[in-house]
Amino acid sequence: MTGFGCYRAAGPTSLGPTTAEAEERVRRFGPNSLSDESREGMLADFARQFKSPLVLVFGALQHYHREMDTRKEATRMSLARSPH
């Protein structure tokens, strides 16, 4: 069932899962809390995000996008200054 399908099934007046459903989710997925790893500190949590190569790819794409915007703006400014 899709996310929207779940919403439709639950109905707009639903206040969330029942106690039994919540207990089943805790049993199945664990408590909704930070793991012991987070006790190492915020800097360690931040650094841990870079273990994923996807984060590095997105960072490189963001840098490339900013660089291209800077170059486009510099080109526009130089064309605007040059006499036609």
N, C-alpha and C positions, 0 to 999 in steps of 0.2 A: 504494500500500500504506500502511495506517495505521501509526502508531507501534507499536501492539501487534502488528500483523501482521509488522513488521520484526523485533521481538523474537522472535516465534515462529519466523520463518524462520531467524534466526541461531542460535537455540537457546540454552539457559541456560548452556552451557559456552563460548560464544564469548568470545574475549578482545579483540574489537574488529575493525576492518577489517584486511584483509591489507595488506602493504606496497604492492602494486599499487593497491589501492583508496585507500589513504591518499595515494599520489602523485597519483592521478587527482583526488582532492578538492582537494589543494593547487594543482594546475594549474587546476582549474575555479573554485575559490572564493578562492584565495590562502592565505597562511600564517595560522595561528591566532595572531596577534599584534596588539598595539595599533598603530594607524596613527600616522603622523608628527604628526597633529593633537594626540595626547595629550601630546606633548612641550611643549605650551604651558603645561601645568600643570593641577593638579587643579581649580582654580577655573574655568578656561576650560572644562574638560570638564563641570563641573557646570552652568555657565551655558548651554552648548550644548544641554543636555537640554531647555531651555525654548523651543527653536525650534519644537517640536511643539505644536500647539494642544491635542492630547489631554492633555498633561501639565498644561496650564493648566486644562482642564476638570476633570480629576481633583482638582487642588488646590482649585478652587472648590467641588466637591462635598464634599470632606473638610472644608473650612471650614464649609460649610452644615450638614453633619451634626454637627459639634462644637457649633455654635451652637444647633442644635435640642436636642441633649442637655443643654446648659447651661440652656436655657429650661425644658425638661421637669423637670429636677432642681429648679430654682428654684420652679416651680409646685408640685411635690410637697412641698417644704419649707414653703412658705407655707400649703398646705392642711393639713399635719400640725400646724402651730402654731396654726391658727385653731380656736376652740372650735366644736364641732358641736352 
